[in-house]
Amino acid sequence: MRNIRRSAPAFLAATWLLVWAPHSTEAQRLATDDPILQRIWDEAMNNSELESLAQALLDSIGPRLTASPGIEAAQDWAIGRLRSWGVEARTEQYGTWEGWDRGPSHVDLMEPRVRSLEGRILAWSPGTGGRPVEGGVTYPPEIRSPADWQSFLGTVAGKWVMLSVPQPTCRANEQWAEFATRGSAQRMVDARTEAQEAWNGNLEATGSQDRRRRDLHAQLEQAGAAGVITSQWPGSFGTTRVFDAYNRETPTFELSCEDYGLVYRLAANGQNPVLRLTAEAENRGEIPVFNVIGEIPGTDLPNEYVMLSAHFDSWEGGSGATDNGSGSLLMLETMRILRAVYPNPRRTILIGLWSGEEQGLNGSRAFTEDHPEVIEGLQALFNQDNGTGRIVNLGAQGFTQAGGSLARWLSQVPAEVAGQVSLNVPGNPGGGGSDYASFLCYGAPAFNLGALSWDYSSHTWHTHRDTYDKLIFDDLKNNAVLTATLVYMASEDPERVSRERRTVFTGRGGRPGEWPTCSPANRSSPNSGRR
């Protein structure tokens, strides 16, 4: 068994914070050579199941769109894994949502030459019934008024309509900065800016009042367009963001940056591109949706809770590996470790694998509404949702006295792990970017575990490149040690985490900050499934 070292930086932080944080002699005598801490390290580093769990979830089951067969299969799998480790596990229905199932889809350029294009229909788009649908391509011309848009609508019948800005280049800006002459790089920056501004100006001139332009999609459908083509390029080679379709009668599909540019240039130069889409998809109607909840009952304080949190749903262009397969796998692995080395916790340990996060934190918001006893008894919640990297940031989320607890727990984490973690005390409360916010708004101590980027924002977040191979298992093992140790320490701590909040802090735009208010969960999909 490896003799794990304690973290000097974390210990010093804990010592400093304990000067002002409430504490007791009982809290101070928590053992630094606790055999459970040694076993956490050994399980996480030497007996890890992360790779096998990830392969089964991401390769075999794949993406987990809310209300799809994919998330249903993933939830059954997660319950099976939890139960196999001796963890009580169940699904809890929180509402209904518009069900959808993807079948095969592909899109081809037929004229002026044949080329198979990189693209796919978007979530909740109808298919073509498996039959090829061909059409020419058009895009909005210069539009100066709603009348110009109405004139354009008269020309779209039977055509695929491009509704995203075409990029002048799909080379990342970093390459232009590194390799191009100064003048050339600046001209490309200007060209990107001008293209985006011109495109945005066109769409604004239509009279659309919808930030996402859903009304324009509906008008194109009513005007008889074959469907809509989109492309959302995040600025990284080979990636496209993949979200959802707004229409339900005609297909919406996306193309890669490169292929979208190809089709646009053909159309702009009068070379009359013709595209063929063949797609299968099933709208399943309004169906029940669920969260996965696992529990290791507490022995001394069963009505107090330490909770692991991650959203299980994903978009479905890729496999949902870093958003948020990595966070979900981390929490599952943490439960496995704790059940093996700490089967009789002082407080009840819960895991929540949420559905509906991508539609507005719906699963976790519903859970907090349905379980006020968890809010009341919550000792701490740990959430992770920003990719596969090592956890390097932990903030007290605006709880003025919680830093002492966090620092005390962190001081028990091995130096190899804790030495990389910055503790932000007292910090500001998060406003809603991930599921911890569903608890934080009630004033419950919910903490977010912030990870290193690994190009999360530019390459894998909501893209079709978010796949198994992007996971960094050494970092995830590191995170399992950290998370399991924090949960163990929070469970054993004789003190409750303070809920005293900051009353003075700076919010967005330099304005005085206010504690976030709780938003109700959407427990059914909006009319016609449009969001």
C-alpha positions in Angstrom: 0.0 0.0 0.0 1.4 3.4 -1.0 2.1 5.9 1.8 0.3 9.0 0.6 1.6 12.4 1.5 -0.5 15.3 2.8 -0.7 18.5 0.9 1.3 21.4 2.6 -0.5 24.1 0.6 -4.0 22.7 1.4 -3.0 22.2 5.1 -1.7 25.8 5.4 -4.9 27.0 3.8 -6.9 25.0 6.3 -4.8 26.3 9.2 -5.4 29.9 8.1 -9.1 29.4 7.6 -9.5 27.6 10.9 -8.4 30.8 12.7 -11.7 32.3 11.9 -13.9 29.3 10.9 -16.0 27.7 13.7 -14.3 24.5 14.9 -14.1 22.1 17.8 -11.5 19.9 19.3 -13.4 16.9 18.0 -13.1 18.3 14.4 -9.4 18.9 14.9 -8.7 15.3 15.9 -9.8 13.8 12.6 -7.0 11.3 11.9 -4.4 12.2 9.3 -3.3 8.5 8.9 -6.8 7.2 8.6 -6.8 3.8 6.9 -9.9 4.6 4.9 -8.0 7.5 3.2 -5.3 5.0 2.3 -7.9 2.6 0.9 -9.5 5.4 -1.1 -6.2 6.1 -2.8 -5.6 2.4 -3.5 -9.1 1.8 -5.0 -8.9 4.9 -7.1 -5.4 4.5 -8.4 -4.8 0.7 -8.5 -8.3 -0.8 -8.9 -10.0 1.8 -11.0 -13.0 0.8 -13.1 -13.2 4.1 -14.9 -12.0 2.8 -18.3 -14.4 -0.2 -18.4 -17.3 2.0 -17.2 -16.5 4.6 -19.8 -16.2 2.2 -22.7 -19.6 0.6 -21.9 -21.3 3.9 -21.4 -19.8 5.9 -24.2 -19.1 3.3 -26.9 -21.9 0.8 -26.5 -24.7 3.0 -25.2 -23.5 6.3 -26.6 -25.3 9.7 -26.5 -28.0 10.3 -23.9 -30.5 12.8 -25.2 -33.3 13.6 -22.8 -36.3 11.4 -23.5 -34.4 9.1 -26.0 -33.8 5.4 -25.9 -30.1 6.3 -25.3 -30.7 7.9 -21.9 -33.1 5.1 -20.9 -30.5 2.5 -21.6 -27.9 4.5 -19.8 -30.1 4.8 -16.7 -30.8 1.1 -16.6 -27.1 0.5 -16.9 -26.2 2.9 -14.1 -28.7 1.4 -11.8 -27.3 -2.1 -12.6 -23.8 -0.9 -11.8 -24.8 0.8 -8.6 -26.7 -2.3 -7.4 -23.8 -4.6 -8.3 -21.7 -2.6 -5.8 -24.3 -2.8 -3.1 -25.7 0.7 -3.5 -29.4 1.2 -3.3 -30.5 2.7 -6.6 -33.7 3.7 -8.4 -35.1 6.0 -11.0 -37.4 8.8 -10.0 -39.8 10.3 -12.6 -39.8 14.1 -12.5 -42.0 14.8 -15.5 -42.4 14.1 -19.2 -40.6 15.3 -22.3 -40.8 15.1 -26.0 -39.3 11.7 -27.0 -37.2 11.2 -30.0 -35.1 8.4 -31.5 -32.4 8.9 -34.2 -32.1 6.5 -37.1 -29.4 6.5 -39.8 -29.0 9.8 -41.7 -26.6 11.0 -44.3 -26.4 13.9 -46.7 -24.8 14.0 -50.1 -23.8 16.7 -52.7 -25.3 15.5 -56.0 -24.6 18.5 -58.2 -22.4 19.9 -59.6 -20.4 16.9 -58.4 -20.9 14.0 -56.1 -19.5 14.2 -52.6 -20.7 12.6 -49.3 -20.9 15.5 -46.8 -20.1 15.5 -43.1 -23.5 16.2 -41.4 -26.5 14.8 -39.6 -30.0 15.8 -38.7 -30.4 17.6 -35.4 -32.2 16.2 -32.3 -35.9 16.3 -32.6 -35.8 16.9 -36.3 -38.1 14.7 -38.4 -36.5 12.4 -40.9 -37.4 11.8 -44.5 -39.0 8.4 -43.8 -35.8 6.8 -45.0 -36.4 8.1 -48.5 -33.9 10.4 -50.3 -35.1 14.0 -50.6 -33.3 16.2 -53.1 -33.4 19.9 -53.5 -31.5 23.0 -54.6 -29.9 25.3 -52.1 -30.5 28.9 -51.2 -29.7 31.4 -48.5 -31.1 34.8 -47.4 -29.9 37.6 -49.7 -29.3 41.1 -48.5 -32.3 41.9 -46.4 -33.1 45.5 -45.3 -36.7 45.1 -44.2 -39.3 42.5 -43.3 -40.7 43.0 -46.8 -37.4 41.8 -48.3 -37.7 38.7 -46.1 -41.3 38.0 -47.2 -40.1 38.3 -50.8 -37.4 35.7 -50.1 -39.9 33.4 -48.6 -41.6 33.3 -52.0 -38.5 31.7 -53.5 -37.7 28.8 -51.1 -40.3 26.2 -52.0 -38.6 22.8 -52.4 -35.1 24.1 -51.5 -32.7 23.6 -48.6 -32.2 27.0 -46.9 -28.8 27.8 -45.2 -29.4 29.8 -42.0 -25.9 30.0 -40.5 -23.1 32.4 -41.3 -20.5 30.8 -43.7 -17.0 31.1 -42.3 -14.4 32.6 -44.6 -11.9 29.9 -43.4 -12.1 26.9 -41.1 -8.6 27.3 -39.9 -8.5 28.2 -36.2 -7.6 31.8 -35.3 -4.5 30.5 -33.4 -3.0 29.3 -36.7 -3.5 32.7 -38.3 -1.9 34.3 -35.4 1.1 31.9 -35.4 1.8 31.6 -39.2 0.3 34.5 -41.1 1.9 37.8 -41.7 0.5 40.5 -39.4 -1.6 42.1 -42.2 -2.9 38.8 -43.4 -4.0 37.7 -39.9 -5.8 41.0 -39.3 -7.6 40.8 -42.6 -8.9 37.4 -41.7 -10.0 38.6 -38.3 -11.8 41.5 -40.0 -13.3 39.2 -42.6 -14.8 36.9 -39.9 -16.2 39.9 -38.0 -17.7 41.5 -41.1 -19.3 38.2 -42.2 -20.9 37.6 -38.9 -22.1 41.2 -38.5 -23.6 41.2 -42.0 -25.3 37.9 -41.4 -26.7 39.0 -38.1 -27.9 42.3 -39.6 -29.7 40.4 -42.3 -31.6 38.2 -39.8 -32.4 41.2 -37.6 -33.8 43.1 -40.6 -36.4 40.3 -41.1 -38.3 41.6 -38.1 -37.6 38.5 -36.0 -38.1 39.0 -32.3 -36.7 35.6 -31.3 -33.0 35.6 -30.2 -32.7 32.1 -31.6 -34.6 32.9 -34.8 -37.1 30.0 -34.3 -39.8 32.1 -35.9 -37.8 32.3 -39.1 -37.4 28.5 -39.2 -41.2 28.2 -38.8 -41.8 30.7 -41.6 -39.5 28.7 -43.9 -41.4 25.5 -43.1 -44.7 27.2 -43.9 -43.3 28.6 -47.1 -42.6 25.1 -48.4 -38.8 24.9 -47.9 -37.4 21.4 -48.1 -35.7 22.1 -44.8 -33.0 24.0 -43.0 -29.2 23.7 -43.0 -27.1 25.0 -40.1 -23.5 25.0 -39.1 -22.2 26.2 -35.7 -18.4 26.2 -35.8 -16.7 26.7 -32.3 -13.4 27.7 -33.9 -11.5 24.4 -33.6 -10.5 22.1 -36.4 -13.1 19.5 -37.4 -15.7 20.4 -34.9 -19.3 21.4 -35.1 -21.8 22.2 -32.3 -24.8 19.9 -32.5 -28.0 21.1 -30.8 -31.7 20.6 -31.7 -34.1 21.4 -34.5 -36.9 23.9 -34.0 -39.3 22.5 -36.7 -41.2 19.3 -36.6 -42.5 18.9 -40.1 -39.4 19.4 -42.3 -35.9 18.3 -41.5 -33.1 20.4 -40.1 -29.5 19.1 -40.6 -26.1 20.5 -39.8 -22.9 20.4 -41.9 -19.3 20.7 -40.9 -17.6 24.1 -41.3 -15.8 22.9 -44.4 -18.8 21.3 -46.1 -21.1 24.2 -45.2 -18.6 26.6 -46.8 -18.4 24.4 -49.9 -22.1 24.4 -50.4 -22.5 28.1 -49.7 -19.7 29.0 -52.2 -21.4 26.8 -54.9 -24.7 28.5 -54.4 -23.2 32.0 -54.2 -21.3 31.5 -57.5 -24.4 30.3 -59.3 -23.1 26.7 -59.6 -26.5 25.3 -58.5 -25.7 22.8 -55.8 -28.2 20.0 -55.2 -28.2 18.2 -51.9 -29.8 14.8 -51.1 -30.8 14.0 -47.5 -31.8 10.5 -46.4 -32.8 10.2 -42.8 -34.8 8.1 -40.3 -36.1 9.5 -37.0 -39.0 8.7 -34.7 -40.9 11.3 -32.6 -42.0 9.3 -29.6 -44.5 11.8 -28.2 -44.5 13.0 -24.6 -42.9 10.3 -22.5 -41.8 10.0 -18.8 -38.4 11.2 -17.9 -36.3 10.2 -14.9 -33.3 10.9 -12.7 -31.1 8.1 -11.3 -30.7 8.3 -7.5 -28.4 6.0 -5.5 -28.0 5.9 -1.7 -25.7 4.5 1.0 -27.7 5.0 4.2 -26.1 6.8 7.1 -25.6 5.1 10.4 -25.5 8.0 12.9 -27.1 10.8 11.0 -29.3 9.2 8.3 -31.3 12.4 7.7 -28.2 14.4 6.9 -26.8 14.0 3.4 -23.6 14.3 1.4 -24.4 14.2 -2.3 -22.6 13.5 -5.6 -24.0 15.3 -8.6 -23.6 15.2 -12.4 -25.9 15.4 -15.3 -26.3 12.2 -17.2 -28.1 13.6 -20.3 -26.1 14.9 -23.3 -26.6 16.2 -26.8 -26.3 13.4 -29.3 -23.9 14.4 -32.1 -21.1 12.6 -30.3 -21.1 10.3 -27.3 -21.4 12.9 -24.5 -18.0 12.0 -23.2 -16.9 15.2 -21.6 -20.4 16.7 -21.3 -21.1 15.1 -19.0 -20.0 11.5 -19.3 -16.8 12.3 -17.4 -18.6 13.9 -14.5 -21.2 11.1 -14.3 -18.4 8.4 -14.5 -16.5 10.3 -11.8 -19.5 10.2 -9.5 -20.3 6.5 -10.2 -16.6 5.6 -9.6 -16.7 7.6 -6.3 -19.8 5.6 -5.2 -18.0 2.4 -6.0 -14.9 3.4 -4.0 -16.9 4.6 -1.0 -19.1 1.5 -0.9 -16.0 -0.7 -1.0 -14.0 1.2 1.7 -16.6 3.1 3.7 -19.8 1.0 3.6 -21.3 2.4 6.8 -21.1 6.2 6.5 -22.0 8.5 9.3 -24.3 10.6 7.1 -26.3 9.3 4.1 -24.4 9.5 0.8 -26.5 10.2 -2.3 -25.7 10.2 -6.0 -27.9 12.1 -8.4 -27.4 11.5 -12.2 -29.7 14.1 -13.6 -31.7 14.2 -16.8 -32.9 17.3 -18.6 -29.9 19.5 -17.6 -29.4 20.6 -21.2 -33.0 21.7 -21.3 -32.6 23.9 -18.2 -31.5 21.9 -15.1 -34.9 20.3 -15.1 -34.0 17.1 -13.4 -32.1 18.6 -10.5 -34.5 21.4 -10.1 -37.4 18.9 -9.9 -35.4 16.8 -7.3 -35.0 19.8 -5.0 -38.7 20.6 -5.3 -39.6 17.0 -4.5 -37.1 16.5 -1.7 -37.1 19.4 0.7 -35.7 17.0 3.3 -32.5 16.7 1.3 -32.2 20.5 1.1 -32.8 20.7 4.8 -30.3 18.0 5.7 -27.6 18.7 3.1 -24.2 18.7 4.6 -22.5 19.2 1.2 -23.0 18.5 -2.5 -20.2 18.1 -5.0 -20.9 18.6 -8.7 -18.7 18.2 -11.7 -19.6 19.3 -15.2 -16.8 21.0 -17.2 -14.9 18.2 -18.9 -12.3 15.5 -18.2 -9.4 17.5 -16.7 -7.9 17.5 -13.2 -10.1 19.4 -10.7 -8.2 22.6 -9.9 -10.8 24.9 -8.5 -13.1 24.6 -5.5 -15.0 27.6 -4.2 -17.2 28.2 -1.2 -19.9 29.6 -3.4 -20.5 32.7 -1.2 -20.9 30.8 2.1 -18.8 33.0 4.4 -18.0 30.3 7.0 -17.9 27.2 4.7 -14.3 27.7 3.7 -13.1 26.3 7.0 -14.9 23.0 6.4 -13.6 22.8 2.8 -10.0 23.6 3.8 -10.2 21.1 6.7 -11.4 18.3 4.3 -8.9 19.3 1.6 -6.1 19.1 4.0 -6.7 15.3 4.2 -6.4 14.8 0.4 -3.0 13.5 -0.8 -0.5 16.2 -1.9 -0.4 14.8 -5.4 -4.0 15.8 -5.8 -4.8 18.6 -3.3 -1.7 20.6 -4.3 -3.3 21.4 -7.6 -6.5 22.7 -6.1 -7.2 26.4 -5.6 -9.6 27.1 -2.8 -11.7 30.3 -3.4 -13.1 31.6 -0.2 -15.8 32.8 0.2 -16.4 33.3 -3.5 -19.7 34.2 -5.1 -22.7 32.0 -5.6 -23.0 30.4 -9.0 -26.0 31.5 -11.0 -27.1 28.5 -12.9 -24.5 27.0 -15.2 -24.8 23.5 -13.8 -26.9 21.4 -11.4 -25.3 22.5 -8.2 -27.2 25.8 -8.7 -30.5 24.0 -8.2 -29.4 23.4 -4.6 -27.4 26.6 -4.0 -30.4 28.9 -4.7 -32.1 27.4 -1.6 -29.0 28.3 0.5 -27.9 24.7 0.7 -24.1 24.1 0.6 -23.5 22.9 -2.9 -20.0 23.1 -4.4 -18.8 22.9 -8.0 -15.5 21.0 -8.8 -13.9 23.0 -11.6 -11.5 21.1 -14.0 -8.7 22.0 -16.3 -9.9 22.8 -19.8 -8.3 20.3 -22.2 -9.9 22.5 -24.9 -13.4 21.7 -23.5 -15.0 24.9 -24.7 -13.5 24.9 -28.2 -13.4 21.2 -29.0 -15.7 18.9 -27.1 -18.5 20.9 -25.5 -21.7 20.1 -27.4 -19.8 18.9 -30.5 -19.8 15.7 -32.4 -16.1 15.2 -31.4 -17.1 14.6 -27.8 -16.2 10.9 -27.7 -14.5 8.3 -25.5 -11.0 9.0 -26.8 -11.1 12.5 -25.4 -11.2 11.3 -21.8 -8.0 11.7 -19.7 -8.1 8.7 -17.3 -5.1 9.8 -15.2 -6.9 13.0 -14.5 -10.2 11.2 -13.8 -8.4 8.9 -11.3 -7.0 12.0 -9.6 -10.5 13.4 -9.4 -11.8 10.2 -7.9 -9.3 10.4 -5.1 -10.3 14.0 -4.4 -14.0 13.5 -4.6 -14.1 10.4 -2.5 -12.0 12.0 0.1 -14.1 15.1 0.3 -17.3 13.0 0.6 -15.8 10.9 3.3 -14.5 13.9 5.3 -17.9 15.7 4.9 -19.7 12.6 6.1 -17.5 12.1 9.1 -17.2 15.8 10.1 -18.9 16.3 13.5 -19.9 19.8 12.5 -22.5 20.9 10.0 -21.3 23.1 7.2 -22.3 26.7 7.9 -25.0 28.2 5.6 -24.2 31.8 6.5 -24.2 33.7 3.2 -22.5 36.7 1.7 -24.7 39.8 1.6 -22.4 42.1 -0.2 -20.6 41.0 -3.4 -20.3 42.2 -7.0 -22.5 40.6 -9.7 -22.5 40.8 -13.4 -21.6 44.1 -15.0 -20.2 45.4 -11.7 -23.7 45.7 -10.2 -24.3 44.6 -6.6 -24.8 40.9 -6.5 -27.9 39.1 -5.1 -28.2 35.5 -4.0 -29.6 33.5 -6.9 -33.4 32.8 -6.8 -34.7 29.3 -7.6 -36.4 28.7 -10.9 -39.2 26.1 -11.2 -38.4 22.9 -13.1 -40.0 22.5 -16.5 -41.8 19.1 -16.0 -43.1 18.8 -19.6 -41.8 19.9 -23.0 -43.1 23.2 -24.4 -45.9 23.3 -27.0 -44.8 21.5 -30.2 -41.5 20.6 -28.5 -40.0 24.0 -29.4 -37.6 25.6 -26.9 
